[in-house]
Amino acid sequence: MTPRPAESPLRQAVWSALGTVLDPELDEPITELDFVESWSVSPAGEVVVGLRLPTFFCAPNFSFLMVADAYDAVTAVPGVTRAEVTLADHHASDEINGGVAAHAGFVKSFEGSINGQAAAELDELRHTFLAKAALAGQDRVARPLVDAGRGPDELAGLTLGELVGTEADTEELTRMR
């Protein structure tokens, strides 16, 4: 059997970028949730990503966020010259894929469609989910410290740097920061 060639640095960077895209409800990377069905990176830096969510009826706003965030993450990778990110087998795939490709935003993506219920862009929704994720991350860091006997005043004065090597898992908050 021929050994598999090593991943190119660009391909590794694209996968890492996709790993920064979170499911807004679950606060987990789409790569870990197996939402990335396919992906390729050409030697010329052209990236094609196919996403598939677990249900046909996943909320269009959450679905749009993941596709748009994946597109933004991939196009931000140095060396990527073109990117195409699409969503398969979703009831609003056409609107989402067309809107992301056209950089139209959520509202314009659904204008004139049967599903044309989009009333506002998703910035506030994104902020809400990021705030909830930050609180959940703080809880995951603080809970073992509280269980180990640290009090509120002590916790309030700590920095992430001071927690490295302790019973707290700071990786999540460091990633979010």
RODO-2510 file (C-alpha; in nm, 4 decimals, decimal comma):
residues 177
     n   res          X          Y          Z
     1     m     0,0000     0,0000     0,0000
     2     t     0,1328     0,3445    -0,0934
     3     p     0,1744     0,5778     0,2034
     4     r    -0,0619     0,8749     0,2048
     5     p     0,1165     1,2009     0,1205
     6     a     0,1483     1,4546     0,3985
     7     e    -0,1190     1,7194     0,4186
     8     s    -0,0191     2,0470     0,2604
     9     p     0,0166     2,3415     0,4984
    10     l    -0,2672     2,5193     0,3165
    11     r    -0,4978     2,2199     0,3522
    12     q    -0,4122     2,1994     0,7239
    13     a    -0,4799     2,5721     0,7631
    14     v    -0,8180     2,5410     0,5901
    15     w    -0,9197     2,2525     0,8186
    16     s    -0,8069     2,4518     1,1219
    17     a    -1,0109     2,7494     1,0014
    18     l    -1,3185     2,5286     0,9622
    19     g    -1,2592     2,4131     1,3195
    20     t    -1,3232     2,7687     1,4402
    21     v    -1,6786     2,7623     1,3032
    22     l    -1,9261     2,6734     1,5751
    23     d    -2,2776     2,5377     1,5702
    24     p    -2,4512     2,8337     1,7375
    25     e    -2,6784     2,6174     1,9519
    26     l    -2,4283     2,3524     2,0569
    27     d    -2,1197     2,5760     2,0768
    28     e    -1,9143     2,2978     1,9184
    29     p    -1,6955     2,3151     1,6054
    30     i    -1,8622     2,1948     1,2868
    31     t    -1,5569     1,9756     1,2253
    32     e    -1,6118     1,7860     1,5505
    33     l    -1,9846     1,7538     1,4802
    34     d    -1,9080     1,5989     1,1387
    35     f    -2,0999     1,8731     0,9552
    36     v    -1,8170     1,9025     0,6995
    37     e    -1,9213     1,6418     0,4462
    38     s    -1,6495     1,7186     0,1927
    39     w    -1,3691     1,9627     0,1335
    40     s    -1,0880     2,0111    -0,1089
    41     v    -0,8010     2,2510    -0,1578
    42     s    -0,6400     2,2822    -0,4982
    43     p    -0,2707     2,3653    -0,5453
    44     a    -0,3884     2,7056    -0,6719
    45     g    -0,5622     2,7778    -0,3396
    46     e    -0,9183     2,7122    -0,4530
    47     v    -1,1270     2,5679    -0,1700
    48     v    -1,4564     2,3828    -0,2002
    49     v    -1,6428     2,2890     0,1180
    50     g    -1,9661     2,0926     0,1407
    51     l    -2,1621     2,1054     0,4648
    52     r    -2,4476     1,8780     0,5687
    53     l    -2,6400     1,9307     0,8913
    54     p    -2,8038     1,6504     1,0868
    55     t    -3,1602     1,7484     0,9947
    56     f    -3,3354     1,8777     0,6848
    57     f    -3,5237     2,1291     0,9001
    58     c    -3,2381     2,2842     1,1000
    59     a    -3,3300     2,6485     1,1629
    60     p    -3,2378     2,8569     0,8557
    61     n    -3,0806     3,1328     1,0663
    62     f    -2,8464     2,8883     1,2435
    63     s    -2,7714     2,7137     0,9146
    64     f    -2,6960     3,0445     0,7439
    65     l    -2,4598     3,1424     1,0269
    66     m    -2,2602     2,8210     0,9917
    67     v    -2,2295     2,8438     0,6124
    68     a    -2,1420     3,2147     0,6189
    69     d    -1,8964     3,1664     0,9060
    70     a    -1,7316     2,8753     0,7221
    71     y    -1,6972     3,0907     0,4113
    72     d    -1,5479     3,3782     0,6134
    73     a    -1,3087     3,1469     0,8001
    74     v    -1,1833     2,9794     0,4835
    75     t    -1,1413     3,2995     0,2824
    76     a    -0,9375     3,4509     0,5683
    77     v    -0,6713     3,1788     0,5327
    78     p    -0,3589     3,3171     0,3625
    79     g    -0,3122     3,1407     0,0300
    80     v    -0,6817     3,0791    -0,0381
    81     t    -0,7567     3,2381    -0,3727
    82     r    -1,1228     3,1397    -0,4062
    83     a    -1,3745     2,9629    -0,1860
    84     e    -1,7095     2,7968    -0,2330
    85     v    -1,9012     2,6777     0,0713
    86     t    -2,2370     2,5103     0,0225
    87     l    -2,4997     2,3396     0,2331
    88     a    -2,6609     2,0181     0,1068
    89     d    -2,9975     1,8583     0,1796
    90     h    -3,1522     2,1419     0,3777
    91     h    -3,4953     2,2887     0,3115
    92     a    -3,3383     2,6324     0,2560
    93     s    -3,0151     2,5233     0,0841
    94     d    -3,0855     2,7227    -0,2308
    95     e    -3,1451     3,0488    -0,0447
    96     i    -2,8530     2,9987     0,1939
    97     n    -2,6053     2,8903    -0,0738
    98     g    -2,7084     3,1692    -0,3100
    99     g    -2,6998     3,4319    -0,0377
   100     v    -2,3600     3,3330     0,0974
   101     a    -2,2110     3,3130    -0,2519
   102     a    -2,3498     3,6577    -0,3349
   103     h    -2,2504     3,8052     0,0047
   104     a    -2,6133     3,9132     0,0283
   105     g    -2,6726     3,8744     0,4012
   106     f    -2,9522     3,6793     0,5646
   107     v    -3,2472     3,9060     0,4806
   108     k    -3,1665     3,9463     0,1107
   109     s    -3,0974     3,5735     0,0812
   110     f    -3,4596     3,5017     0,1632
   111     e    -3,6248     3,7911    -0,0222
   112     g    -3,8950     3,6737    -0,2566
   113     s    -3,8725     3,3100    -0,1548
   114     i    -4,1574     3,1056    -0,0158
   115     n    -3,9594     3,1017     0,3089
   116     g    -3,9174     3,4830     0,2945
   117     q    -3,9622     3,5289     0,6666
   118     a    -3,6232     3,6842     0,7398
   119     a    -3,6915     4,0123     0,9163
   120     a    -3,3435     4,1105     1,0369
   121     e    -2,9782     4,0298     0,9951
   122     l    -2,8214     3,7845     1,2387
   123     d    -2,5745     4,0085     1,4233
   124     e    -2,7849     4,0208     1,7411
   125     l    -2,8433     3,6446     1,7324
   126     r    -2,4704     3,5847     1,6842
   127     h    -2,3931     3,8149     1,9781
   128     t    -2,6456     3,6325     2,1988
   129     f    -2,4929     3,2932     2,1232
   130     l    -2,1373     3,4196     2,1723
   131     a    -2,2340     3,5702     2,5084
   132     k    -2,3979     3,2432     2,6176
   133     a    -2,0942     3,0474     2,5013
   134     a    -1,8631     3,2780     2,6962
   135     l    -2,0685     3,2313     3,0135
   136     a    -2,0746     2,8552     2,9643
   137     g    -1,6974     2,8594     2,9120
   138     q    -1,6474     3,0599     3,2291
   139     d    -1,8596     2,8074     3,4161
   140     r    -1,6502     2,5182     3,2816
   141     v    -1,3354     2,6943     3,4030
   142     a    -1,4749     2,8037     3,7404
   143     r    -1,6634     2,4886     3,8403
   144     p    -1,3554     2,2750     3,9191
   145     l    -1,1998     2,5688     4,1035
   146     v    -1,5109     2,6129     4,3183
   147     d    -1,5225     2,2372     4,3776
   148     a    -1,1595     2,2619     4,4946
   149     g    -1,2589     2,5232     4,7522
   150     r    -1,1854     2,8565     4,5861
   151     g    -1,4242     3,1382     4,6706
   152     p    -1,5848     3,4139     4,4589
   153     d    -1,3362     3,6827     4,5591
   154     e    -1,0418     3,4622     4,4658
   155     l    -1,2025     3,3647     4,1333
   156     a    -1,2753     3,7273     4,0456
   157     g    -0,9079     3,8172     4,0773
   158     l    -0,7712     3,5349     3,8610
   159     t    -0,6507     3,5643     3,5031
   160     l    -0,6407     3,2846     3,2471
   161     g    -0,2619     3,2907     3,2594
   162     e    -0,2709     3,2163     3,6312
   163     l    -0,4929     2,9130     3,5707
   164     v    -0,2648     2,7304     3,3287
   165     g    -0,1629     2,4027     3,4881
   166     t    -0,4430     2,4113     3,7475
   167     e    -0,7553     2,1990     3,7717
   168     a    -0,9338     2,4482     3,5416
   169     d    -0,9596     2,3830     3,1687
   170     t    -0,8748     2,7185     3,0097
   171     e    -0,8538     2,5975     2,6500
   172     e    -1,2164     2,6877     2,5746
   173     l    -1,1911     3,0447     2,7023
   174     t    -0,8560     3,0968     2,5373
   175     r    -1,0082     2,9859     2,2050
   176     m    -1,3047     3,2170     2,2456
   177     r    -1,0861     3,5113     2,3396
***
